[in-house]
Amino acid sequence: MTAKGLTLTRHILLEQRAHPAATGELSTLLAQIGLAAKIVARAVSRAGLVDILGVTDEINVHGEEIKRLDEYANQTFINVFGHSGLVCTLVSEEMEKPRHLPENCAQGKYILFFDPLDGSSNIDVNGPIGTIFSIHHRMSGHQHETPKEWLRVGTDQVAAGYVVYGPGTILVYTAGAGVHGFTLDPTIGEFLLSHENIRIPARGKTYSINEGNSALWQPQTRTFVDYLKEPDAGTGRPYSSRYVGALVADFHRTLLHGGIFLYPGDIKKPQGKLRLLYEAAPLAFVVEQAGGRAGTGTERIMDIRPTDLHQRVPLLIGSSEDVAMAEAFAQSRTKPGPQMRK
């Protein structure tokens, strides 16, 4: 049992002691992610005072304008891990192809997937934004230069987590033995344990979905959301709507208080919008370690074998009972019956 107030580095080292065969490299890697998060958090806190707001003249692989803070965050991760000796390959939302670090590959055991700055639409209005990361063991030999190395199933993850840059900066991670959250104390420049062994409630009272897309929803999505809005004291309904517009921020609230976040496929984008490797899969790892659930509506996120580096998937994630209920609605071709509505 640990105690609140432990630094991130100290907590990681204590976790490492539970694995006598551990080399300490994963611990160092997680601490380096904390360093990158501190650098980005500093930039976010000063974003209105320095020339880091607005967009660049470039378009990313997804056809979106690259914001200056996106570019800064992406470059920060490249700089932190470029000479770390820990990571052989970096895969980022902002880069069309993986970035190999040959100087690291002789000893680097890991591949790092990351969304450097989630919620870019919130940047210029001072809304919450975040970072998502996923760590995999690299394969042996030169397979880091082939798609076999990058197209990894979620169950292969050795660690994953996210950072929220909001009123406070919070880093949450799992290495497969529970979920822990750390809040950055700016007075000492350290992440301190603030949320130990996070467990998501089995059922919540809120749902999070972009209702601006409701005209494009599949009938099953509309039926489910309408059901959540119906008053029924016996099932805890109606649910309240909560939507920030940044996946990390909406997920963090859901993780702590329960409920469900949905970004389903729709008529225009049946494949969904969120990326599997550096958005859906790492958050699925976190939520499952906290006792929750994550799926597409028809399959578990962690079991999906990707076929493309920037593959998109629908995402239903949150409390286990709420997600199971959403999946039942998603798989129904008729109006849900009484059993489904329990």
ZIKA-V793771 format. One record per backbone hydrogen bond with DSSP energy under -0.5 kcal/mol. CO is the residue of the C=O (numbers start at 1). NH is the residue of the N-H. If there is no record, write none. Layout:
BEGIN
CO_NH + CO_NH
END
This chain:
BEGIN
3_6 + 6_193 + 7_11 + 8_12 + 9_13 + 10_14 + 11_15 + 12_16 + 13_17 + 14_18 + 15_18 + 16_19 + 19_22 + 24_28 + 25_29 + 26_30 + 27_31 + 28_32 + 29_33 + 30_34 + 31_35 + 32_36 + 33_37 + 34_38 + 35_39 + 36_40 + 37_41 + 38_42 + 39_43 + 40_44 + 41_45 + 42_46 + 43_46 + 44_47 + 46_49 + 46_50 + 47_52 + 50_52 + 50_53 + 54_68 + 58_66 + 60_63 + 64_60 + 65_67 + 66_56 + 67_71 + 68_72 + 69_73 + 70_74 + 71_75 + 72_76 + 73_77 + 74_78 + 75_79 + 76_80 + 77_81 + 78_82 + 79_83 + 81_84 + 86_109 + 86_110 + 88_101 + 89_112 + 90_99 + 91_114 + 92_95 + 98_100 + 99_90 + 100_102 + 101_104 + 101_105 + 102_106 + 104_107 + 104_108 + 109_138 + 110_88 + 110_89 + 111_113 + 111_136 + 112_91 + 113_134 + 114_93 + 114_116 + 115_132 + 118_130 + 119_122 + 120_123 + 122_125 + 122_127 + 123_126 + 129_165 + 130_118 + 131_163 + 132_115 + 133_161 + 134_113 + 135_158 + 135_159 + 136_111 + 140_143 + 142_145 + 143_146 + 143_149 + 146_149 + 146_150 + 147_151 + 150_152 + 153_156 + 154_157 + 156_137 + 159_135 + 160_174 + 161_133 + 162_172 + 163_131 + 163_165 + 164_166 + 164_170 + 165_129 + 168_166 + 168_170 + 169_184 + 170_164 + 171_182 + 172_162 + 173_180 + 174_160 + 178_175 + 178_177 + 179_198 + 180_173 + 181_194 + 181_195 + 182_171 + 183_192 + 184_186 + 185_188 + 185_189 + 185_190 + 190_185 + 190_192 + 191_8 + 192_183 + 193_5 + 195_181 + 202_321 + 202_322 + 205_240 + 206_260 + 207_242 + 208_262 + 209_211 + 210_213 + 211_214 + 213_216 + 214_217 + 216_267 + 218_221 + 218_222 + 219_223 + 220_224 + 221_225 + 222_226 + 223_227 + 224_228 + 225_229 + 226_230 + 227_230 + 228_238 + 228_239 + 232_235 + 232_236 + 232_237 + 233_236 + 237_232 + 240_207 + 246_250 + 247_251 + 248_252 + 249_253 + 250_254 + 251_255 + 252_256 + 253_257 + 254_258 + 259_319 + 260_208 + 261_317 + 263_315 + 265_218 + 269_266 + 269_272 + 274_313 + 275_279 + 275_280 + 276_281 + 279_283 + 280_284 + 281_285 + 282_286 + 283_287 + 284_288 + 285_289 + 286_290 + 287_292 + 288_291 + 290_200 + 293_318 + 294_301 + 295_316 + 299_296 + 300_303 + 301_304 + 302_155 + 304_154 + 304_306 + 308_311 + 311_276 + 313_274 + 315_263 + 316_295 + 317_261 + 318_293 + 319_323 + 320_324 + 321_325 + 322_326 + 323_327 + 324_328 + 325_329 + 326_330 + 327_331 + 329_332 + 337_341 + 339_342
END
